[in-house]
Amino acid sequence: MEESPMNPNSEELNAIREGVRALCAEFDAAYWRRIDEQRGFPEAFVKALTDAGWLSAMIPEEYGGSGL
């Protein structure tokens, strides 16, 4: 398995981690409970991830993502 070139303690990775944590903190347990009970899709959460640019991290740059 290839080792990641990113240092897990780098400022860049810490900033990413903190940004994702802050976004996730906007959705409390009641939100997730409601999604579970309704067997729904977390549309608001996915929209927030998309708006913040976090979903593009999984997409290679050549396809319009950030390629993180």
C-alpha positions in Angstrom: 0.0 0.0 0.0 1.4 3.4 -1.0 2.1 5.8 1.8 0.3 9.2 1.7 2.6 12.1 0.9 0.7 14.2 3.5 2.0 14.5 7.0 -0.9 13.7 9.3 0.2 16.6 11.6 0.7 19.1 8.8 -1.0 22.5 9.0 -2.9 21.8 5.8 -4.3 18.5 7.1 -5.2 20.0 10.5 -7.1 22.8 8.7 -9.0 20.3 6.7 -9.8 18.3 9.8 -11.0 21.3 11.7 -13.1 22.5 8.7 -14.9 19.2 8.5 -15.4 19.0 12.3 -16.9 22.5 12.3 -19.3 21.6 9.5 -20.3 18.3 11.1 -20.9 20.1 14.4 -23.7 22.1 12.7 -25.7 18.8 12.5 -26.7 17.6 16.0 -27.8 14.2 17.1 -31.5 15.2 16.7 -30.9 15.8 13.0 -29.3 12.3 12.5 -32.0 10.7 14.7 -34.7 12.2 12.5 -32.9 11.0 9.3 -32.7 7.5 10.8 -36.3 7.4 12.0 -37.6 8.6 8.6 -35.2 6.4 6.8 -34.3 9.5 4.9 -31.4 10.9 3.0 -29.3 13.6 4.8 -29.9 16.1 2.1 -29.1 19.2 4.1 -25.8 17.6 5.3 -24.8 16.6 1.7 -25.7 20.1 0.5 -23.5 21.6 3.2 -20.6 19.3 2.3 -21.0 20.2 -1.4 -21.3 24.0 -0.7 -18.2 23.9 1.5 -16.3 22.0 -1.2 -15.6 18.8 0.8 -17.3 16.4 -1.6 -15.0 17.5 -4.4 -12.1 16.2 -2.3 -12.9 12.7 -3.5 -12.9 13.6 -7.1 -9.7 13.8 -9.1 -8.7 17.3 -10.4 -9.0 16.2 -14.0 -12.7 15.7 -13.4 -13.3 19.0 -11.6 -12.6 17.9 -8.1 -9.9 19.1 -5.7 -8.1 15.7 -5.7 -7.3 15.7 -2.0 
